[in-house]
């Protein structure tokens, strides 16, 4: 079945540093979506892009579909950015069947 | 704006009993609803996908007999965990789609 691998499993940074999260997937994805999971478990959708680069605020998502990889860049990290970041892929345009990675635990220290 | 409400947010049930959870789309019409589960120390797994005017499709390892789903209209879906046991504990998420997918905050199930 489809697989999504995220790296690193955990990342510890100082406040102000940039974070780079990686996502590799096993099938041709038509959609790659990044989520932030709050400590209570709820998901916040951050960015969704099938290919290319997309920005929102301090977040930049880059997806290279041919190489089956994506990344999430967080610039000037803040303590409140701490948490789990999940990458999920969809294989059919418009489908809702997402396959999630295991996440990257990001810890931002003062 | 578009929101998805899930309730209850947390629930505890005795082993062997059943528990029903609900998912409400507000501000949009959900043409499809996907139910996911995040078990302890694991990532989210898709349980089933319910699309209006189509049969509900269950993923491998999940069955209608164990997780019956109702999707009576474009704004509501419910799922029941029948005969819940320890391995059923976790966070259950509902994702409802209009032009994009919106997730609820989940129902956390504890089985004692």
Interface residues (C-beta under 8 A of the other chain):
Chain A: X33 X35 X40 X41 X42 X43 X45 X48 X86 X88 X96 X97 X98 X99 X100 X101 X102 X103
Chain B: X32 X33 X34 X36 X38 X42 X43 X44 X45 X46 X49 X91 X93 X95 X97 X100 X101 X102 X103 X104 X105 X106 X108
